[in-house]
Amino acid sequence: MGQQEQVLVVDRKVIERIGMFQGLAFDVKRYLDAIFVPGVPRFMPRSQVEQDPSFKQLIPYVIMAHEGKYLSYVRGKRAGEARLVALRSIGIGGHINPIDAEFGELFAYMRSNYESAVQREVEEEVDVKAAHKDRIVALLNDESNEVGSVHLGIVHVWHLDAPEVTRREQMITQMAFMTAAELEEVRNSLETWSALCLDRIGEMAEGD
């Protein structure tokens, strides 16, 4: 039997103490200052937390923006989250795993290690040839479905100097930069997180 995948989680009670919310929360610092401290985030077997809403799996969700357009793609059959297959997304990202063994227990709560993990997660899925600036713009929570109830998104916006992104993962199909209006036209095909982000995309992408 193979080794179980370990994913970075926080106890739901930590978020509830700050203030549970539905949709997007823009007071990023207040949440992250409470999350990235010793003893709060930790790695647990994904199989143990996937159906347990008492834990929130931390998911970086990177929106790539260039001149009013946003990278979008459709998740193919090889997607790691089967419940999201065939839905269009404007976020790149996934679970944080303890592959930085050299950091030991420190990895779970050091922001610099989290940021390195985000970079690595993006590079596993796409090849970004353009220079970019990274900003964490919001936290994302959706209690309306079983996927959202066990995940907490950390929404990043990467402002790209050019729309130069190609796919690495086979699960990524139909990749294109689209305007907010074009995304609105295909809203019915968007995964829930992407639809929530689309509603506030203008203010999140300020500075693009």
C-alpha positions in Angstrom: 0.0 0.0 0.0 1.4 3.4 -1.0 2.2 6.2 1.4 -0.8 8.4 2.1 -0.8 12.0 0.7 -0.3 14.5 3.5 -1.9 17.9 3.1 -1.7 21.2 5.0 -4.7 21.9 7.1 -6.0 24.2 9.9 -8.7 23.4 12.5 -12.0 25.0 11.5 -12.1 26.5 15.0 -9.2 28.8 14.2 -11.1 30.4 11.3 -14.3 30.6 13.4 -12.4 32.5 16.1 -11.4 35.1 13.6 -14.8 35.1 11.9 -16.2 32.4 9.6 -17.5 33.9 6.3 -19.1 32.8 3.0 -17.4 33.9 -0.2 -14.4 36.2 -0.1 -12.8 37.9 2.8 -10.4 40.8 2.0 -8.9 41.4 5.5 -6.1 39.0 4.5 -3.6 40.0 7.2 -5.9 39.2 10.1 -6.5 35.7 8.9 -3.0 34.8 7.8 -1.4 36.2 11.0 -3.6 33.7 12.9 -3.0 30.8 10.5 0.8 30.9 10.0 1.9 30.5 13.6 3.4 27.5 15.4 1.0 24.7 16.1 -1.8 26.0 14.0 -1.3 24.6 10.4 -0.2 21.0 10.3 0.0 18.1 7.8 -2.7 15.4 8.0 -3.6 12.4 5.7 -5.8 13.7 2.9 -8.0 10.7 3.2 -8.7 11.6 6.8 -9.7 15.2 6.2 -11.3 15.0 2.7 -14.8 14.4 4.2 -14.3 16.1 7.6 -15.4 19.8 7.7 -13.8 20.2 11.2 -10.6 20.8 9.2 -9.9 23.2 6.4 -7.3 22.2 3.8 -5.3 25.3 2.7 -5.4 25.8 -1.0 -3.5 28.5 -2.8 -5.6 29.8 -5.7 -3.6 31.8 -8.2 -5.4 34.0 -10.7 -3.1 35.1 -13.6 -4.0 38.5 -15.0 -2.7 40.5 -18.0 -4.3 43.7 -19.3 -7.8 43.0 -18.2 -7.8 39.3 -19.2 -7.5 36.3 -16.9 -6.1 32.8 -17.5 -8.8 30.2 -17.6 -8.9 26.5 -18.4 -11.1 23.4 -18.1 -10.2 20.6 -15.8 -9.8 17.4 -17.7 -10.4 13.8 -16.6 -6.9 13.6 -15.0 -7.7 16.3 -12.5 -6.8 15.5 -8.9 -10.2 16.6 -7.5 -12.7 14.4 -9.3 -15.6 16.6 -8.2 -14.3 19.5 -10.3 -13.7 17.6 -13.6 -15.1 19.4 -16.7 -15.6 22.7 -14.9 -13.8 25.9 -16.1 -11.5 27.5 -13.6 -9.6 30.8 -13.3 -7.4 29.6 -10.5 -4.2 27.5 -10.5 -3.2 25.7 -7.4 -3.7 22.7 -5.2 -2.9 21.1 -1.9 0.3 22.0 0.0 2.3 18.8 0.7 5.3 18.4 3.1 7.9 17.8 0.3 10.3 20.4 1.8 11.7 17.9 4.2 14.7 20.1 5.0 12.5 22.5 6.9 11.0 19.8 9.1 8.2 20.9 11.3 8.9 24.5 10.5 7.5 24.2 7.1 3.9 24.1 8.3 3.9 27.6 9.7 6.6 29.6 7.9 5.1 32.0 5.3 8.3 31.9 3.2 7.9 28.1 2.9 4.2 28.5 2.0 5.1 31.0 -0.8 7.8 28.6 -2.1 5.2 25.9 -2.2 2.8 28.1 -4.1 5.5 28.8 -6.7 6.2 25.1 -7.0 2.5 24.1 -7.3 2.0 26.6 -10.1 5.1 25.3 -11.9 3.8 21.7 -11.7 0.7 22.7 -13.7 1.8 25.5 -16.0 4.9 27.1 -17.4 4.9 30.9 -16.9 7.4 32.5 -19.1 6.5 36.1 -18.3 7.7 38.1 -15.3 5.0 38.6 -12.7 4.1 40.3 -9.4 2.3 38.2 -6.7 -0.2 39.6 -4.3 -2.4 37.7 -1.8 -5.8 39.5 -2.3 -8.4 37.5 -0.4 -9.4 34.4 1.4 -12.1 32.2 -0.1 -14.6 30.0 1.7 -17.6 28.3 0.4 -19.9 26.2 2.7 -22.5 25.6 0.0 -21.1 22.3 -1.2 -19.0 19.3 0.0 -15.8 20.4 -1.7 -15.9 23.9 -0.3 -16.7 22.8 3.2 -13.4 21.1 3.7 -11.1 23.7 1.9 -10.0 27.3 2.5 -8.6 29.2 -0.5 -5.8 31.7 -0.3 -6.4 33.8 -3.4 -3.3 35.2 -5.2 -3.2 37.5 -8.2 -0.2 37.2 -10.4 0.1 40.3 -12.6 1.9 39.1 -15.7 4.1 41.2 -18.0 2.8 39.2 -21.0 0.2 36.4 -21.6 2.9 33.8 -21.9 1.6 30.7 -20.2 1.6 27.1 -21.4 0.3 24.0 -19.8 2.4 21.3 -18.2 -0.4 19.1 -16.7 -2.5 17.0 -19.0 -5.6 17.8 -16.8 -5.5 21.4 -18.2 -7.5 21.8 -21.4 -9.0 24.7 -23.3 -6.6 27.2 -21.8 -7.0 30.8 -22.8 -6.9 34.4 -21.5 -10.5 35.7 -21.2 -12.0 39.1 -20.2 -14.4 39.3 -17.3 -17.3 39.7 -19.8 -16.2 36.6 -21.7 -16.1 34.6 -18.4 -19.5 35.9 -17.4 -20.9 34.4 -20.7 -19.7 31.0 -19.6 -20.6 31.4 -15.9 -22.6 28.2 -15.9 -19.5 26.2 -16.6 -17.4 27.8 -13.9 -16.4 26.0 -10.7 -17.9 27.6 -7.6 -14.6 29.2 -6.5 -14.1 30.8 -9.9 -17.6 32.2 -10.0 -17.1 33.8 -6.6 -13.8 35.3 -7.7 -15.4 36.6 -10.9 -17.9 38.6 -9.0 -15.1 40.6 -7.4 -12.4 40.3 -10.0 -12.2 44.0 -10.7 -11.2 45.0 -7.2 -9.0 41.9 -6.7 -7.0 42.6 -9.9 -6.5 46.4 -9.3 -3.1 47.3 -10.4 -3.1 45.0 -13.5 
